[in-house]
Amino acid sequence: MKGKKALITGAAKRIGQAIACRFAEESIDIILHYNRSGQEAEELNTRLKETGVRTWIFQADLSSQDEGEELFEKALSACGSIDYLINNASLFPDDTLINFTARGLFENISVNTLAPLFLSRKFAGQNRKGKIINLLDARITDYDSRHVSYHLSKRMLYDLTRLMAIEFAPGIMVNAVAPGLILPPPGQGPEFLDKMKYTNPLQAYGTLKEIADAVIFLLKAEFITGQIIYVDGGRHLKGCVY
Ligand SMILES: NC(=O)c1ccc[n+]([C@@H]2O[C@H](COP(=O)([O-])OP(=O)(O)OC[C@H]3O[C@@H](n4cnc5c(N)ncnc54)[C@H](OP(=O)(O)O)[C@@H]3O)[C@@H](O)[C@H]2O)c1
């Protein structure tokens, strides 16, 4: 994997940052994308460079198709070719069927579903071998009634993962990692994880390392496409539990 180049969306913080740091351990060069977290992205960029990998950094609002496509084009002209695309950036707003709006749904679909599709299309347009990993959510197997727009957008990304795996074969492998309970939502502390861990069969929550390791596993695999790895302590096996 040494010297391969990976574009990671939403890489400044949290899971995206953990994937970037894991890539640096594998000597993978990194194209960091961020939207609003410019300072965190710059700090991460400095840390990654210190490990010896090459990095590039770009800002884009992925709710805009134009900005998403420009991001890919700028990244490609800066580094020549891109081997891995990690569609990690995501919105996670609260909404229910009662207060759900069409606008909220479109915002979630724009960032969580269409941006991965448009970036993947550009990626496939390089006409070379490559690997795409989409970040899904373990809850796609049941219903997340408190995040309806998010839930629907991730369900669509699940379908797109399988569709793209067929359409972009044989050159490109398209897989997904579906995290379960890993980090509390922004604004909530560790008590959130302690409370929620009993909803998992393994009665535990996962770590950033486990997500990053699953991504690495899929990037190393040469005979897997259209696959979803649930990193969720078995949560996807259960129905709705609050
Ligand atoms: N955390 C968990 O436990 C968990 C559980 C299940 C699934 N997941 C999935 O795993 C992935 C990473 O999770 P996370 O919790 O680390 O994600 P997050 O913190 O909610 O979001 C990741 C990044 O997405 C970027 N983003 C949001 N709106 C954007 C926009 N309009 N344009 C461009 N970028 C935008 C943000 O970048 P800026 O900060 O730069 O604006 C943000 O830092 C997501 O796909 C999520 O659905 C996470």
The ligand as an ORCA input file, in Angstrom:
! r2SCAN-3c Opt
* xyz 0 1
  N     -19.430      8.223     15.046
  C     -20.088      7.061     15.038
  O     -20.178      6.393     16.077
  C     -20.709      6.554     13.753
  C     -21.700      5.564     13.835
  C     -22.274      5.107     12.658
  C     -21.869      5.582     11.421
  N     -20.898      6.548     11.355
  C     -20.499      7.032     10.023
  O     -19.075      7.129      9.976
  C     -18.690      8.313      9.263
  C     -17.821      9.187     10.153
  O     -18.528      9.427     11.371
  P     -18.206     10.719     12.255
  O     -19.065     10.610     13.462
  O     -16.727     10.847     12.386
  O     -18.761     11.846     11.275
  P     -19.112     13.387     11.624
  O     -18.156     13.850     12.657
  O     -20.571     13.485     11.922
  O     -18.857     14.076     10.214
  C     -17.620     13.907      9.512
  C     -17.325     15.121      8.712
  O     -18.291     15.297      7.683
  C     -18.058     16.587      7.172
  N     -19.214     17.204      6.542
  C     -20.450     17.423      7.058
  N     -21.197     18.154      6.181
  C     -20.397     18.390      5.102
  C     -20.572     19.098      3.886
  N     -21.705     19.747      3.578
  N     -19.548     19.129      3.017
  C     -18.385     18.506      3.301
  N     -18.143     17.836      4.431
  C     -19.137     17.782      5.326
  C     -17.616     17.460      8.351
  O     -16.441     18.152      7.947
  P     -16.015     19.591      8.614
  O     -15.933     19.301     10.095
  O     -14.726     19.892      7.981
  O     -17.099     20.577      8.268
  C     -17.364     16.436      9.467
  O     -16.184     16.660     10.200
  C     -19.978      9.002      8.818
  O     -20.253      8.655      7.487
  C     -21.027      8.441      9.770
  O     -22.316      8.401      9.210
  C     -20.324      7.045     12.492
*
